[in-house]
């Protein structure tokens, strides 16, 4: 019987020993990319452009929704 156990150990090696958890310094997320440098005067312009783009997207989505509703049978 001991011979059979010896064979099992040879065929199935023991699992690797428990690994110590990493230190918090080793698990840190990479530093985020910095925001682009925008002068304070331009921030209002940039926000206005973003709002204009969002409005345009909203209008396109409304047109698409109307087209789909017209094609959908009641």
C-alpha positions in Angstrom: 0.0 0.0 0.0 2.8 2.4 0.7 4.2 1.7 -2.7 0.9 3.0 -4.3 1.1 6.2 -2.3 4.6 6.8 -3.4 3.5 6.5 -7.0 0.7 9.0 -6.5 3.2 11.6 -5.1 5.4 11.1 -8.1 2.5 11.5 -10.5 0.8 14.3 -8.7 3.4 16.7 -7.3 2.4 18.8 -4.3 1.1 22.3 -5.1 3.4 25.3 -4.8 3.8 26.8 -1.3 1.5 29.6 -0.3 2.8 32.9 -1.7 3.0 35.9 0.6 0.7 38.8 -0.5 2.4 41.7 -2.2 3.1 44.9 -0.4 0.7 47.8 -1.1 3.5 49.6 -2.8 3.8 46.8 -5.3 0.1 46.6 -6.1 -0.4 50.3 -6.9 -2.3 51.4 -10.0 -0.2 53.2 -12.5 -0.3 56.9 -12.2 -3.1 58.5 -14.3 -2.2 60.5 -17.4 -2.2 64.3 -16.6 -4.9 66.4 -18.0 -4.0 68.6 -21.0 -2.8 72.1 -20.1 -5.7 74.4 -21.0 -5.6 78.1 -20.2 -8.4 79.3 -17.9 -9.7 81.6 -20.6 -10.2 78.6 -23.0 -12.1 76.4 -20.5 -15.4 78.2 -21.2 -14.8 77.8 -25.0 -14.0 74.1 -24.6 -17.1 73.5 -22.4 -19.3 75.4 -25.0 -17.9 73.1 -27.8 -18.7 70.0 -25.7 -22.2 71.2 -25.2 -22.7 72.0 -28.9 -21.4 68.5 -29.8 -23.8 66.9 -27.3 -26.7 68.9 -28.7 -25.8 67.8 -32.2 -25.6 64.1 -31.1 -29.0 64.4 -29.3 -30.6 65.9 -32.5 -29.2 63.0 -34.6 -30.5 60.5 -32.2 -33.9 62.0 -32.2 -34.0 61.9 -36.0 -32.9 58.2 -35.9 -35.6 57.5 -33.4 -38.3 59.1 -35.5 -37.2 57.1 -38.6 -37.2 53.8 -36.6 -40.6 54.6 -35.2 -42.0 55.3 -38.7 -40.6 52.0 -40.0 -41.9 49.9 -37.1 -45.4 48.4 -37.7 -48.0 49.1 -35.1 
